[in-house]
């Protein structure tokens, strides 16, 4: 190529000389006024590289420009808390769990990439959240996945679901992280926009907490991990920050490709670097790649940087500087290292076979972020203008016009089953509906044993992990979300999700201590969506204040819609709980007691005729309307305290949350867990249908040994939690029997429950005992 | 106290679990590094599960050539007890310490489940603590665990009592003859796909049936010392 054909490198001097050059800011997702502000900040037009950086950092995904004004409530309403060591704004929240240990956890979305390329989209979602946990100084110890798809029998679900599950499976399994639980939901509102959220949790000694600040003039900036390629360019500004349309399928180059083996080596090398005290600052490279890592680390410390971008190891030699800055290649971390420690850092990375490259140095306070490309300046910008001074919008809000009609259309008046046979048929229909059916087809693809500390995992209400073999200190984690409830009332829907995750942690006997959230919504430019978002955030912030547990971090995912139709608002809430002794955890499954008698079954909480938004209304009537079940967070708090007290005293042999599908589904799951039958009696004056299928919140099914009934009911009285004896475990009959109503054999239930997903997504052939 | 080494390759995942199992069995766990040919005087070696070298090229194909493995092959041929679990079994097959190969599960999915096995033969360094025909519950978790061998090898394995573990109550991956684990002719080298190191504590495993594999080798080493 002769010099005359070579594309002109858009350097800072070149930008000064050509102020009127037309720039493609709109294509990069920047508004006209945003572009003008960039010119104002720089006092000239941005270079091509600078324009790429601003478009990324000021995108919805990175800047939270539409959500910021609402998310402030999480800080303003946060209850007083002495556990929190790092909160919102960090890579992940960190909470102290003992004198010397802390836990960090966060849930994040990877929705749009997973629709475009299900396997890699989901895999890199896991990789990204794990690096967030690693960046805090923690060893990642588990993952969870919250995945939502369109109708289970839609052809596109058969394309997306197996790929998403395989992606999560491959990446998490190859990292050696147990998958301890999650959610799988089908609803036609997610048809063109599946939700793939992933949570990771890690543990660290309190004094190993890492910071992202690029402090210390003269310190070296080191890029560690995979080579940089053209994958993922425009991921956050194009994919995550705009609505899908017909061209979405052509955006495959915007999806990153993951290499879990490299990430495993990155984890081990970073942990070795932390333990040797070799790291002054660290930030993971996720969405927005080097652009975000360089500007955020510098902005956090108030320093500048001088970077020689041409030193970045590339997969493709022809990459241009703006592409190197925008690349979202996976499995990379940015370190800030004291010069005297550089050789040691490089040696540790070499031991693990991980590339490490010094890119430049930290400069003084107030200095710009200067990036050179073969000696020429291509970026010279204030780091804070990129990381902190992005636009903030108070977008217009409007209550959805159809809400009055929607609320009036209640499910409580729909035709109900009334005869014993109808009730029995309804139960069998619900156990086989994709949302309530056995999830083994999915969870069997995940390693739940690796690391050897998994005490409870799916299908339990919460995952429980041992943190210490010496003290048996442990944690419980659960996530929940219900788009139907949130569609009916986003404020209450967010609180219901919070209450359910809180309760799912509490039924293991753990004390809920902290919250993370992934807020999945449609376009913020739609005032009705923005209203849903504002209401959900308000509900969650109020709920956390009432329960006395802080939101420690999370993620917002907007533009989850196809054309003009947004998804149901779907706040996914994760709750972390603490178990002083994991050996005292309470499992969900019913079991015969050692003395051969059946333990007593007791229902905690009150059952009301609440069916709007229920799984029954959706499955049987295809109905969504009315008001979701009432939430009483004060009751939830007392209920959690009761379960903790009863668990510590050994009064409970099992506890299982009542939620989707009502008490009937809770019983089915509890019976099938260990193949143990139960006999029930509908309490006097209660409609059997409401008793079995209402989705009233704040309820838990527990089993109590016969001799302990008096002690337990006295404890319920002490905590002010209503309790109702509803039956007994029946070790002699493998059936679920409801007196005067119906009996279903466990085998019949299991067949109905477990056949659904294999029938939809392919039964793995359990091959070849035939050749013997 | 017997010293049992566990090799960490880049991409090993169940190495810490194997070290824990060794400790719970009453031996001294010794962490070995793939790049170090020195086995540090261990009495036996466990090759743990995981995805060594990313399982790129073929499961276990690269690990086979590591300095530690070259030493282990020599030691195994000289009679040192060696156990390969999952990826470790794959490495042993690639290293030709065990016959056959592990291929993609027939249903093409990674599968993690609690699996019943029958201990077919107890005359090995790693199974002498079980009763012949005893059924044990151990987690299985792999994507490439389908054991295959040519007909004459299978015939030889069956007739010489070298099928050590067999899947019962369902075959999770399509293995020929329901084979879950095999041994070498001498009985000091055993490989199996299921994970006994995940069944050593009631708190975290489906059973404690896996502990017997790690106590077995201690008994073996103890009697070997006695014979000297």
HADDOCK unambig.tbl for C-alpha pairs under 7 A between the chains (distance, minus, plus):
assign (segid A and resid 174 and name CA) (segid B and resid 51 and name CA) 6.31 0.50 0.50
assign (segid A and resid 176 and name CA) (segid B and resid 13 and name CA) 5.11 0.50 0.50
assign (segid A and resid 261 and name CA) (segid B and resid 11 and name CA) 6.12 0.50 0.50
assign (segid A and resid 261 and name CA) (segid B and resid 54 and name CA) 4.93 0.50 0.50
assign (segid A and resid 264 and name CA) (segid B and resid 11 and name CA) 6.51 0.50 0.50
assign (segid A and resid 265 and name CA) (segid B and resid 10 and name CA) 6.82 0.50 0.50
assign (segid A and resid 444 and name CA) (segid B and resid 111 and name CA) 5.23 0.50 0.50
assign (segid A and resid 444 and name CA) (segid B and resid 112 and name CA) 4.88 0.50 0.50
assign (segid A and resid 444 and name CA) (segid B and resid 113 and name CA) 6.38 0.50 0.50
assign (segid A and resid 445 and name CA) (segid B and resid 109 and name CA) 6.58 0.50 0.50
assign (segid A and resid 445 and name CA) (segid B and resid 110 and name CA) 4.91 0.50 0.50
assign (segid A and resid 445 and name CA) (segid B and resid 111 and name CA) 4.84 0.50 0.50
assign (segid A and resid 445 and name CA) (segid B and resid 112 and name CA) 6.02 0.50 0.50
assign (segid A and resid 446 and name CA) (segid B and resid 112 and name CA) 6.35 0.50 0.50
assign (segid A and resid 447 and name CA) (segid B and resid 112 and name CA) 5.80 0.50 0.50
assign (segid A and resid 447 and name CA) (segid B and resid 141 and name CA) 6.47 0.50 0.50
assign (segid A and resid 449 and name CA) (segid B and resid 198 and name CA) 6.45 0.50 0.50
assign (segid A and resid 450 and name CA) (segid B and resid 14 and name CA) 6.08 0.50 0.50
assign (segid A and resid 451 and name CA) (segid B and resid 14 and name CA) 6.46 0.50 0.50
assign (segid A and resid 451 and name CA) (segid B and resid 16 and name CA) 6.74 0.50 0.50
assign (segid A and resid 451 and name CA) (segid B and resid 17 and name CA) 5.89 0.50 0.50
assign (segid A and resid 452 and name CA) (segid B and resid 17 and name CA) 5.75 0.50 0.50
assign (segid A and resid 452 and name CA) (segid B and resid 198 and name CA) 6.23 0.50 0.50
assign (segid A and resid 452 and name CA) (segid B and resid 204 and name CA) 6.47 0.50 0.50
assign (segid A and resid 453 and name CA) (segid B and resid 204 and name CA) 6.07 0.50 0.50
assign (segid A and resid 454 and name CA) (segid B and resid 204 and name CA) 5.53 0.50 0.50
assign (segid A and resid 455 and name CA) (segid B and resid 203 and name CA) 5.94 0.50 0.50
assign (segid A and resid 455 and name CA) (segid B and resid 204 and name CA) 4.83 0.50 0.50
assign (segid A and resid 583 and name CA) (segid B and resid 203 and name CA) 6.89 0.50 0.50
assign (segid A and resid 764 and name CA) (segid B and resid 107 and name CA) 4.76 0.50 0.50
assign (segid A and resid 765 and name CA) (segid B and resid 107 and name CA) 5.37 0.50 0.50
assign (segid A and resid 766 and name CA) (segid B and resid 171 and name CA) 6.32 0.50 0.50
assign (segid A and resid 766 and name CA) (segid B and resid 172 and name CA) 6.33 0.50 0.50
assign (segid A and resid 766 and name CA) (segid B and resid 173 and name CA) 6.86 0.50 0.50
assign (segid A and resid 766 and name CA) (segid B and resid 174 and name CA) 6.66 0.50 0.50
assign (segid A and resid 767 and name CA) (segid B and resid 106 and name CA) 6.91 0.50 0.50
assign (segid A and resid 767 and name CA) (segid B and resid 171 and name CA) 6.71 0.50 0.50
assign (segid A and resid 767 and name CA) (segid B and resid 173 and name CA) 6.90 0.50 0.50
assign (segid A and resid 767 and name CA) (segid B and resid 174 and name CA) 4.66 0.50 0.50
assign (segid A and resid 768 and name CA) (segid B and resid 174 and name CA) 5.26 0.50 0.50
assign (segid A and resid 768 and name CA) (segid B and resid 176 and name CA) 6.99 0.50 0.50
assign (segid A and resid 769 and name CA) (segid B and resid 171 and name CA) 6.89 0.50 0.50
assign (segid A and resid 769 and name CA) (segid B and resid 177 and name CA) 6.74 0.50 0.50
assign (segid A and resid 769 and name CA) (segid B and resid 178 and name CA) 6.36 0.50 0.50
assign (segid A and resid 771 and name CA) (segid B and resid 176 and name CA) 6.99 0.50 0.50
assign (segid A and resid 771 and name CA) (segid B and resid 177 and name CA) 6.47 0.50 0.50
assign (segid A and resid 772 and name CA) (segid B and resid 177 and name CA) 5.50 0.50 0.50
